[in-house]
Amino acid sequence: MNITLTDDMRRFIDAKVQSGEYASEEDVLRAGVARLMWEDQFAPGEMERLIAAGEADIGRGDVVDGEQVFAKLPEMRRA
């Protein structure tokens, strides 16, 4: 497979590798494709609705402390 990238895309990929966030150009591209595959699991607009609902929960203070969630994980796995 041959892929042609714009100069902006090449600079973006190079910056990700140079920052140490990714080990190689291939890793950056794999992450991008994986993200697209994940996003395709959602109906159009669904992700935006879920994000808005989460932000509304945060705004109301309807949140759970992360440490409490991690403490309950073993119990939840047994259920």
CORHUKA-V692524 format. One line per field, one symbol per residue. ss: DSSP state (2 for helix, 1 for strand, 0 for the rest). psi: psi as a letter, one per 30 degrees, with the letter a starting at -180 (. if undefined). burial: + if it has 24 or more other ideal C-beta (glycine too) atoms within 12 Angstrom, else -. Layout:
ss = ???
psi = ???
burial = ???
//
This chain:
ss = 0000002222222222220000002222222222222220000002222222222222220000022222222222220
psi = kkkklleeeeeeeeeeeefgekfleeeeeeeeeeeeeeeffklkfeeeeeeeeeeeeeefgilkkeeeeeefeeeeef.
burial = ------------+--------------+---------------------------------------------------
//
